[in-house]
Amino acid sequence: MSVRQGIGICIHLLFCVIYIFLHDYLVGIYVSIYGGFTSRGIAIAMTSGLMFYLFVLMSFVVFLISGFKWKVLVIFLLMISIFFYFYPRYPVRAIVYSLLEGGLMMLAVLLRMWLEKWLLRVGR
């Protein structure tokens, strides 16, 4: 494994950990505004688990893709699919989950690119 790949894996794993804490924070905000989840008829543990596993899987896929344009396309498709999965019954969750997953994944990609360029500049 090269240093570049190691950096990428560490950054994507870091954002997987950030996802957990940010998700819990946003759930607290959601409950304070809209009330409990059971009043809406959905098992949130299953939903949050599904979204976390989807985030980890797609983060790994985005890590493996080499071109920036393809990474952005995969992230966009992920956001659209999450949005349309939740939107009919849960529009707030549709917006939040699609922005949470897509935003964190895009930040991971941009941070990885910036860090790789910085290390190349410093290494000269």
KEKE-3310 file (N, C-alpha, C; in steps of 0.2 Angstrom, whole numbers, plus 5000, padded with zeros to 4 digits):
npx = (5004:5003:5008:5000:4988:4986:4984:4972:4963:4964:4958:4945:4940:4941:4931:4920:4919:4916:4904:4896:4895:4890:4878:4871:4870:4862:4851:4847:4843:4833:4823:4820:4814:4803:4798:4797:4803:4795:4783:4781:4781:4792:4806:4819:4832:4835:4835:4845:4856:4856:4858:4871:4879:4877:4884:4897:4900:4899:4908:4920:4919:4920:4932:4940:4938:4946:4945:4941:4929:4921:4920:4912:4901:4896:4894:4884:4874:4872:4866:4855:4848:4846:4838:4826:4822:4818:4809:4795:4788:4795:4800:4809:4819:4824:4830:4840:4848:4852:4860:4869:4876:4881:4887:4897:4905:4909:4917:4927:4933:4938:4947:4956:4961:4967:4976:4985:4990:4997:5006:5014:5019:5027:5035:5045)
npy = (4994:5011:5027:5037:5030:5025:5037:5041:5030:5032:5045:5043:5034:5041:5051:5042:5039:5052:5054:5046:5053:5065:5061:5057:5069:5076:5068:5071:5085:5083:5076:5085:5095:5088:5078:5061:5046:5035:5040:5043:5031:5023:5012:5018:5014:5004:5011:5021:5012:5006:5017:5021:5009:5010:5022:5019:5008:5015:5025:5018:5013:5026:5029:5020:5023:5032:5045:5062:5067:5056:5052:5062:5061:5048:5051:5060:5052:5044:5053:5057:5045:5041:5052:5050:5038:5041:5052:5051:5048:5054:5068:5077:5069:5064:5075:5078:5066:5064:5075:5074:5062:5064:5076:5074:5064:5071:5080:5072:5068:5080:5084:5074:5076:5088:5086:5077:5085:5094:5087:5082:5095:5098:5088:5090)
npz = (5000:4996:5002:4998:4996:5009:5016:5010:5014:5028:5029:5024:5034:5045:5042:5042:5056:5061:5055:5063:5075:5071:5066:5077:5084:5076:5076:5089:5087:5078:5086:5096:5088:5080:5088:5095:5086:5085:5084:5071:5065:5061:5062:5069:5072:5063:5051:5053:5055:5042:5034:5039:5036:5022:5020:5023:5014:5002:5003:5003:4990:4983:4987:4980:4966:4953:4946:4948:4943:4942:4955:4960:4953:4957:4971:4969:4964:4974:4984:4977:4976:4990:4994:4986:4991:5004:5003:4999:5012:5022:5022:5028:5033:5021:5016:5026:5027:5014:5012:5023:5021:5007:5009:5019:5012:5001:5007:5012:5001:4995:5006:5005:4993:4994:5005:4999:4988:4996:5003:4992:4989:5000:5001:4991)
capx = (5000:5007:5007:4994:4982:4985:4981:4965:4959:4963:4953:4938:4938:4939:4924:4915:4918:4913:4897:4892:4894:4886:4871:4868:4869:4857:4845:4844:4839:4826:4818:4818:4809:4798:4796:4800:4803:4790:4776:4781:4780:4798:4811:4825:4838:4836:4836:4851:4860:4856:4862:4878:4882:4878:4889:4904:4901:4900:4914:4925:4918:4922:4940:4943:4937:4952:4944:4937:4922:4917:4918:4907:4895:4894:4891:4878:4869:4870:4862:4848:4844:4844:4833:4820:4820:4814:4805:4788:4785:4799:4804:4815:4825:4827:4835:4846:4852:4856:4865:4874:4880:4884:4892:4903:4909:4913:4922:4933:4937:4942:4952:4961:4965:4971:4982:4990:4994:5001:5012:5018:5023:5031:5040:5050)
capy = (5000:5017:5032:5040:5025:5025:5044:5040:5026:5036:5051:5040:5031:5047:5053:5037:5041:5059:5052:5043:5058:5070:5058:5057:5076:5078:5065:5075:5091:5081:5074:5091:5098:5084:5073:5055:5043:5030:5043:5043:5025:5020:5010:5023:5010:5000:5016:5023:5007:5005:5023:5020:5004:5013:5027:5015:5005:5020:5028:5013:5014:5032:5028:5015:5027:5036:5051:5066:5068:5050:5052:5067:5057:5043:5054:5063:5047:5042:5058:5057:5038:5042:5057:5047:5033:5044:5058:5051:5048:5057:5073:5080:5064:5064:5080:5077:5060:5064:5080:5071:5057:5067:5081:5071:5060:5076:5083:5067:5068:5086:5084:5069:5079:5094:5083:5074:5090:5097:5082:5083:5101:5098:5083:5092)
capz = (5000:4995:5007:4995:4998:5016:5018:5008:5019:5035:5029:5024:5040:5050:5041:5045:5063:5061:5053:5069:5080:5068:5065:5084:5086:5071:5079:5095:5085:5075:5091:5099:5084:5078:5093:5094:5080:5085:5083:5064:5062:5058:5067:5067:5073:5057:5046:5055:5053:5035:5031:5041:5032:5015:5019:5023:5008:4996:5005:5000:4982:4981:4988:4974:4960:4952:4943:4953:4941:4943:4962:4961:4950:4962:4977:4967:4963:4981:4987:4974:4978:4997:4994:4984:4996:5010:5002:5000:5018:5027:5018:5032:5034:5015:5015:5030:5026:5008:5013:5028:5018:5002:5011:5022:5007:4997:5011:5013:4994:4995:5010:5003:4987:4997:5009:4994:4985:5001:5004:4987:4989:5006:4999:4986)
cpx = (5004:5004:5000:4987:4981:4982:4973:4960:4958:4958:4946:4936:4937:4933:4918:4914:4915:4905:4893:4890:4889:4879:4868:4866:4863:4850:4842:4840:4833:4821:4816:4813:4803:4795:4799:4799:4797:4783:4776:4780:4786:4803:4817:4832:4840:4838:4843:4857:4861:4860:4869:4882:4882:4883:4896:4905:4902:4906:4920:4925:4921:4930:4943:4942:4943:4950:4939:4930:4918:4915:4912:4900:4892:4891:4885:4872:4867:4865:4855:4844:4842:4838:4826:4818:4816:4809:4798:4785:4788:4803:4810:4821:4828:4832:4841:4850:4856:4861:4871:4879:4884:4889:4898:4908:4913:4918:4928:4937:4941:4948:4958:4965:4970:4977:4987:4994:4999:5007:5017:5023:5028:5037:5046:5056)
cpy = (5006:5022:5036:5036:5025:5032:5043:5036:5029:5041:5048:5037:5036:5050:5048:5038:5047:5058:5050:5048:5063:5068:5059:5064:5078:5075:5069:5081:5089:5079:5080:5095:5094:5079:5066:5051:5038:5034:5044:5037:5022:5018:5013:5019:5006:5005:5019:5018:5006:5011:5023:5015:5006:5018:5024:5012:5010:5024:5024:5013:5020:5032:5025:5019:5032:5043:5055:5067:5062:5049:5056:5064:5052:5046:5057:5058:5044:5046:5058:5050:5039:5047:5054:5041:5035:5049:5057:5051:5053:5062:5076:5075:5063:5069:5079:5072:5061:5070:5078:5067:5060:5072:5079:5067:5065:5079:5079:5067:5074:5086:5079:5072:5084:5091:5080:5079:5093:5093:5082:5089:5101:5093:5085:5095)
cpz = (5000:5001:5004:4997:5005:5019:5016:5013:5026:5035:5028:5030:5045:5048:5042:5052:5064:5060:5059:5074:5077:5067:5072:5086:5082:5074:5085:5093:5082:5080:5095:5095:5082:5082:5091:5088:5079:5083:5075:5061:5058:5063:5065:5068:5066:5052:5047:5053:5046:5032:5033:5036:5024:5014:5019:5017:5002:4997:5002:4993:4980:4982:4982:4967:4959:4950:4948:4950:4942:4950:4963:4958:4955:4968:4975:4967:4970:4984:4984:4976:4986:4997:4992:4988:5001:5009:5002:5006:5023:5024:5022:5032:5027:5014:5019:5029:5019:5009:5018:5024:5012:5004:5014:5017:5003:5001:5012:5006:4994:4999:5008:4997:4990:5001:5004:4991:4990:5003:4999:4987:4994:5004:4994:4989)
residu = (MET:SER:VAL:ARG:GLN:GLY:ILE:GLY:ILE:CYS:ILE:HIS:LEU:LEU:PHE:CYS:VAL:ILE:TYR:ILE:PHE:LEU:HIS:ASP:TYR:LEU:VAL:GLY:ILE:TYR:VAL:SER:ILE:TYR:GLY:GLY:PHE:THR:SER:ARG:GLY:ILE:ALA:ILE:ALA:MET:THR:SER:GLY:LEU:MET:PHE:TYR:LEU:PHE:VAL:LEU:MET:SER:PHE:VAL:VAL:PHE:LEU:ILE:SER:GLY:PHE:LYS:TRP:LYS:VAL:LEU:VAL:ILE:PHE:LEU:LEU:MET:ILE:SER:ILE:PHE:PHE:TYR:PHE:TYR:PRO:ARG:TYR:PRO:VAL:ARG:ALA:ILE:VAL:TYR:SER:LEU:LEU:GLU:GLY:GLY:LEU:MET:MET:LEU:ALA:VAL:LEU:LEU:ARG:MET:TRP:LEU:GLU:LYS:TRP:LEU:LEU:ARG:VAL:GLY:ARG)
# end
